[in-house]
Amino acid sequence: MHEALQAPGRLAVGAPVAIVDIGSNSVRLVAYEGRTRAPTPIFNEKAFCGLGRGVVTTGRLADEAVERALAALARFRVLCRTMRVTDLQVVATAAARDARNGPEFLDRAQRAIGAPITLLTGRREAELSALGVVSAVHQPDGVVGDLGGGSLELIDVRGARLGKGETMPLGGLALMDASGRSLKQATKIARAAIGKAAALDHLRGRTFYAVGGTWRALARLHMRQTDYPLSVMHNYAMNAPEAADFVAMVESVDSEQLKAIEDISAQRRPLLAYGAVVLDEIIKQAKPAEIVVSAAGVREGMLYEQLPAHTRTLDPLLAAAAEFNQLRARAPAHAEELRVWADAFFRSTGLEETPEDARLRHAACLLSDIAWRAHPDYRGAQAFDLVANSALVGVDHPGRVFIALALAMRYIGLNEDISARMRGLTPLRYLERARILGAAMRVAFIVSTAMPGVLPRAALMARKKSVALELPPDLQPLASDRLMNRVKQLAKLVGREAEIVAAP
């Protein structure tokens, strides 16, 4: 992007990159700030074109759907030009792949969008969906299922290792057409196809990662049905029995009667029951332990695959937190010093800490100063909301709430003036750790004023009977009653007395 047009609040990661996904139900444009380990969308628009409607029965893309798609692509071309996108990638999936007039449509589509279009095979689509999950879920272990309008792609994933992808014509539009709009017949079709899916052979007791708009819509309805206190869709988890009960209910009632159905687009609603049928069969036959929704799929997988190898190995949560820190903190270098300072303190306490505990704590340190511009009375609430409702990836909902709680307590103290329902999303153990980390941050910030160069000289250590803050001679005047009270708060949480001592 031209320097004069780029706001100071943007990362210096080059020109934006955009991906257009020509799907069976919708055509979508997503432009990202740049190629990073945790890319941030700067523009996102979709058009429901229904390219896949009727392809199973007629073998052709309908003329009306084609014209809607071409109009959307022409519009996306203008939008990309406005955003100074220099790297536009376009992919097409099942509808264009399966229709007899698919090649003719793709020729017209390339002229409309002004860029070459890659027609993905089903196996390639599965691989990219899995890479999207790898890019946005910390150490995934299970099977990725990407349900579109025309097809379902399945692929096993263990960390960054992918199995062999497979595809079947179980997308919502395809299943609706093939079944003659009969849910009973749709169930038979799905049952037979799922029973042959080799990718599901080893899913028992593991996680099924649900990708695709119809499954996200089902998850959103489940959130509303259960009054879930967070609205973040990525990494939303349901245990398998609960998910099975819910999708069975969706199959049996008129979708218009579902709570919060108005949150779902009118074009998506007819497909909900068919998406529920497919998920129901996967749960019944493959017996996963839980269903986890991934907001990342093919598009994010494409960007992830194109990153240098060393960048792909980065932790997406810590990469995203580092970017937040760079954009919002008063002095970004302070957050890294805080991380090291807190590492030493937690080691000295003897508290048991898993690698996951440590990475969440590191993320909290990187995010610790993102709300400083808010009014002092609302910094705690804003810090909590920024984390709880952010687009952070690589973190599940309990971990997200842990980080948000630690930041809120860093501002408002340990009185926990935070929604009990939100606190209920994280384990009691995480709540206790959030108190300790928040209390430690309260000591750090009053000593350092969020500026680098201070914390490395002011060690905080848990000794046998006390928590001691060590201040060198030039920092001794900081030893006020206010600072001592904060050290006492922290010491009480780890079962010790408090003291402020001269640094050795």
Secondary structure, 3 states (H helix, E strand, C coil): CCHHHCCCCCCCCCCCEEEEEECCCEEEEEEECCCCCCCCEEEEEEEECCCCCCHHHHCCCCHHHHHHHHHHHHHHHHHHHHCCCCEEEEEECHHHHHCCCHHHHHHHHHHHHCCCEEECCHHHHHHHHHHHHHHHCCCCEEEEEEECCCCEEEEEEECCEECCCEEECCCHHHHHHHCCCCHHHHHHHHHHHHHCCHHHCCCCCCEEEEECHHHHHHHHHHHHHCCCCCCCCCCCEEEHHHHHHHHHHHHHCCHHHCCCHHHCCCCCHHHHHHHHHHHHHHHHHHCCCEEEECCCCHHHHHHHHCCCHHHHCCCHHHHHHHHHHHHHCCCHHHHHHHHHHHHHHHHHHCCCCCHHHHHHHHHHHHCCCCCCCCCHHHHHHHHHHHHHCCCCCCCCHHHHHHHHHHHHHHHHCCCCCCCHHHHCCCCHHHHHHHHHHHHHHHHHHHHHCCCCCCHHHCCEEECCCEEEEEECHHHHHHCCHHHHHHHHHHHHHCCCEEEEEECC
